[in-house]
Amino acid sequence: MIYFIKNKGTARNFRCDEPWACISIATFDDTWPPIDETNREGLLRMFFDDVDIPKYRNSFSEEQAQHVLGFYEEMVEKGVEVMMVHCEAGISRSSGVVAALSKIFEGDDSYYFSDKSPYHPNRLVYRSILEAHFNPDANND
């Protein structure tokens, strides 16, 4: 999968000649930017705060982690090879999603945590997606 991490402003201008999908992350419900539909195979809209504390206010949830994984797998089944993920600033929540997906499906997330990376992955998002993938029954006890 080829990933593009965008902020809210640049996400609205994203275009792709290949089939692609988008995970659109907002802080508040109903505040997502318009996302181009040309060649877009799927759109997952989510809203949650950029916090690293589980179950705090509107933090990323276990259920949302499952939605991300299910959406990703559905897009792969459709033959999508380009995924654009955005959040408000394009630094933390979106890179947390991409780092986790890269670790799970590509086997490497090192770029997103390196000194050369402009990103600071949200650790709760990252850990929650990894946990949902590698230990899916842990939260159903």
Wavefront OBJ file of the C-alpha trace (Angstrom):
o trace
v 0.000 0.000 0.000
v 1.195 3.528 -0.741
v 0.260 5.962 2.025
v -0.217 9.704 1.864
v -0.527 11.619 5.120
v -2.249 14.974 4.755
v -3.627 17.752 6.874
v -7.222 18.903 6.588
v -6.382 21.636 4.073
v -4.259 19.535 1.727
v -6.626 16.555 1.970
v -9.331 18.483 0.140
v -6.939 18.923 -2.800
v -5.756 15.302 -2.970
v -6.258 13.633 -6.350
v -5.181 10.218 -7.555
v -5.276 8.578 -10.977
v -5.374 5.115 -9.395
v -8.128 3.579 -7.265
v -7.636 4.965 -3.767
v -9.253 5.187 -0.360
v -9.345 7.750 2.419
v -9.466 7.680 6.200
v -10.697 11.129 7.180
v -10.110 12.090 10.821
v -11.709 15.130 12.436
v -11.797 16.416 15.980
v -15.538 17.013 15.948
v -18.372 15.166 14.250
v -19.442 16.628 10.919
v -16.305 18.753 10.362
v -14.600 16.678 7.668
v -13.322 18.453 4.575
v -14.774 17.577 1.179
v -12.766 14.699 -0.302
v -12.555 14.186 -4.058
v -14.562 11.214 -5.304
v -12.643 10.615 -8.546
v -11.280 7.042 -8.444
v -12.054 6.863 -4.722
v -13.131 3.370 -3.706
v -13.837 4.038 -0.059
v -14.093 6.691 2.643
v -13.955 6.066 6.383
v -14.834 9.102 8.482
v -13.879 9.158 12.151
v -13.730 11.775 14.844
v -11.729 11.685 18.039
v -9.448 13.934 20.064
v -5.674 13.965 19.634
v -4.955 12.548 23.095
v -2.888 9.575 24.237
v -5.043 8.720 27.234
v -7.448 5.781 26.742
v -11.107 6.373 27.545
v -10.478 10.075 28.153
v -13.096 12.431 26.710
v -13.281 11.531 23.019
v -10.080 9.491 22.701
v -9.498 6.837 20.040
v -11.381 3.666 20.944
v -10.956 -0.076 20.509
v -14.028 -0.057 18.276
v -12.475 2.601 16.048
v -9.305 0.510 15.780
v -11.423 -2.399 14.529
v -13.106 -0.076 12.003
v -9.711 1.022 10.650
v -8.565 -2.584 10.210
v -11.835 -3.670 8.631
v -11.800 -0.723 6.238
v -8.189 -1.392 5.264
v -8.885 -5.062 4.572
v -12.005 -4.192 2.559
v -10.007 -1.761 0.429
v -7.264 -4.349 -0.174
v -9.939 -6.810 -1.326
v -11.129 -4.151 -3.798
v -7.602 -3.860 -5.171
v -6.869 -0.416 -3.713
v -3.148 0.323 -3.461
v -3.241 3.996 -2.426
v -4.500 5.185 0.968
v -4.724 8.843 1.942
v -5.114 9.458 5.669
v -5.650 12.916 7.063
v -6.344 14.643 10.324
v -6.450 18.314 11.290
v -2.688 18.965 11.198
v -1.467 15.805 9.463
v 1.086 15.097 12.172
v -0.235 12.874 14.951
v -3.513 11.003 14.517
v -3.120 10.299 10.793
v 0.492 9.208 11.208
v -0.543 6.977 14.125
v -2.935 5.178 11.791
v -0.382 4.913 8.979
v 2.454 3.802 11.285
v 0.281 0.997 12.688
v -0.897 -0.149 9.250
v 2.694 -0.027 8.001
v 3.856 -2.155 10.933
v 1.073 -4.708 10.491
v 0.908 -5.021 6.728
v 4.312 -3.833 5.502
v 6.382 -5.035 8.464
v 8.085 -1.675 9.077
v 7.045 1.530 10.812
v 10.533 2.880 11.531
v 10.268 5.924 9.273
v 7.340 7.368 11.231
v 9.300 7.240 14.492
v 12.671 8.360 13.104
v 14.347 11.721 13.619
v 13.990 12.353 9.871
v 10.215 12.027 9.983
v 8.017 15.123 10.238
v 5.427 13.008 12.069
v 4.705 12.347 15.734
v 2.348 9.339 15.706
v -0.353 9.389 18.328
v 0.696 6.481 20.542
v -2.847 5.577 21.616
v -3.984 5.291 17.992
v -0.883 3.297 17.095
v -1.101 0.892 20.065
v -4.864 0.415 19.734
v -4.665 -0.626 16.087
v -1.763 -2.998 16.796
v -3.625 -4.501 19.747
v -6.808 -4.928 17.708
v -4.858 -6.747 15.012
v -2.458 -8.885 17.040
v -4.705 -9.609 20.023
v -8.311 -9.183 18.818
v -9.870 -11.221 21.639
v -8.183 -9.308 24.463
v -10.965 -6.738 24.690
v -13.830 -9.205 24.453
v -13.246 -10.930 27.797
l 1 2 3 4 5 6 7 8 9 10 11 12 13 14 15 16 17 18 19 20 21 22 23 24 25 26 27 28 29 30 31 32 33 34 35 36 37 38 39 40 41 42 43 44 45 46 47 48 49 50 51 52 53 54 55 56 57 58 59 60 61 62 63 64 65 66 67 68 69 70 71 72 73 74 75 76 77 78 79 80 81 82 83 84 85 86 87 88 89 90 91 92 93 94 95 96 97 98 99 100 101 102 103 104 105 106 107 108 109 110 111 112 113 114 115 116 117 118 119 120 121 122 123 124 125 126 127 128 129 130 131 132 133 134 135 136 137 138 139 140 141
